[in-house]
Amino acid sequence: MTDWDELWQKNETPWDKGYGAPPLTEYLEVAGDELRHARRVLVPGCGSGHDVRELAARGIGATGLDLSETAIARARAHAPAGNEDYVCGSLFDAEWRIGREFGAVWEHTCFCAIDPSMRPAYARAISEILMPGGHLVGLFFLTPWDPGEEAVGPPFASSREEIVSLFSPWFELRGERVPGRAYPGREGREWLAVFERRNRANPGVAE
Ligand SMILES: C[S@@+](CC[C@H](N)C(=O)[O-])C[C@H]1O[C@@H](n2cnc3c(N)ncnc32)[C@H](O)[C@@H]1O
């Protein structure tokens, strides 16, 4: 198992580029309604909070969640960009969720960071966190490894089909695109998907 806090303490954080994800900026510029109109956006695995501040700077209320105390301390050390806050906890732990409800989730490099055996639990957790009609806007890092490269995750690869299948018990896929912008080296390796949480009252829907 990855000791995320140790990685943060040792500054072994190659994923932290010092600014928000370019596909998030692009999405907010060309579309963005699912996040812009949400009551509050959860950013699971927020690290030092670049995406949280990108959202907050645009007037979107956002909460960053990370299980690393060091990451959360670094996020909190930044000057506030708007209406953002940070919580230390695991996405799989129900405690931090008490009293909190989110209209949207921005996923970026949390899904690919967790062990693939935890992906069904990830999908269920997101389904429980989101209010009906809420959105998961996910930037999925599908192919972190080149063909033939020794693929030792994290990050762990995934596929569009796997992700759609994982979320299908609770979510409808409403939109998808390959982002036009990316961090250097991630061009063409990511997939941006917008899922909508079905109404819990819908019969026949897994809960
Ligand atoms: C690859 S890093 C990405 C951080 C940030 N999204 C970024 O791109 O800069 C993955 C982050 O997810 C956090 N994380 C891993 N498992 C988690 C869990 N179960 N709940 C909350 N955060 C988690 C780690 O501590 C780490 O900060």
The ligand as a Tripos MOL2 file, in Angstrom:
@<TRIPOS>MOLECULE
LIG
   27    29     1     0     0
SMALL
NO_CHARGES

@<TRIPOS>ATOM
      1 C1         -1.4090   11.3120   -7.2510 C.3       1 LIG1
      2 S1         -1.8580   12.3440   -5.9170 S.3       1 LIG1
      3 C2         -2.7930   13.6210   -6.7660 C.3       1 LIG1
      4 C3         -2.9760   14.8720   -5.9750 C.3       1 LIG1
      5 C4         -3.7240   15.9840   -6.7270 C.3       1 LIG1
      6 N1         -4.9880   15.5190   -7.2440 N.3       1 LIG1
      7 C5         -2.8510   16.5050   -7.8490 C.2       1 LIG1
      8 O1         -3.0510   16.0940   -9.0090 O.co2     1 LIG1
      9 O2         -1.9380   17.3030   -7.5660 O.co2     1 LIG1
     10 C6         -3.1500   11.3880   -5.1250 C.3       1 LIG1
     11 C7         -3.6280   12.0350   -3.8520 C.3       1 LIG1
     12 O3         -4.7330   11.2630   -3.3700 O.3       1 LIG1
     13 C8         -4.6170   11.1310   -1.9700 C.3       1 LIG1
     14 N2         -5.3740    9.9300   -1.5930 N.ar      1 LIG1
     15 C9         -5.0480    8.6430   -1.8330 C.ar      1 LIG1
     16 N3         -5.9930    7.8190   -1.3670 N.ar      1 LIG1
     17 C10        -6.9530    8.6150   -0.8200 C.ar      1 LIG1
     18 C11        -8.1800    8.3590   -0.1620 C.ar      1 LIG1
     19 N4         -8.6230    7.1040    0.0530 N.pl3     1 LIG1
     20 N5         -8.9240    9.4010    0.2600 N.ar      1 LIG1
     21 C12        -8.4810   10.6760    0.0980 C.ar      1 LIG1
     22 N6         -7.3170   10.9760   -0.5270 N.ar      1 LIG1
     23 C13        -6.5600    9.9660   -0.9720 C.ar      1 LIG1
     24 C14        -3.1160   11.0830   -1.7010 C.3       1 LIG1
     25 O4         -2.7710   11.4460   -0.3870 O.3       1 LIG1
     26 C15        -2.5910   12.0500   -2.7510 C.3       1 LIG1
     27 O5         -2.4630   13.3550   -2.2360 O.3       1 LIG1
@<TRIPOS>BOND
     1     1     2 1
     2     2     3 1
     3     2    10 1
     4     3     4 1
     5     4     5 1
     6     5     6 1
     7     5     7 1
     8     7     8 2
     9     7     9 1
    10    10    11 1
    11    11    12 1
    12    11    26 1
    13    12    13 1
    14    13    14 1
    15    13    24 1
    16    14    15 ar
    17    14    23 ar
    18    15    16 ar
    19    16    17 ar
    20    17    18 ar
    21    17    23 ar
    22    18    19 1
    23    18    20 ar
    24    20    21 ar
    25    21    22 ar
    26    22    23 ar
    27    24    25 1
    28    24    26 1
    29    26    27 1
@<TRIPOS>SUBSTRUCTURE
     1 LIG1         1 GROUP 0 **** ****
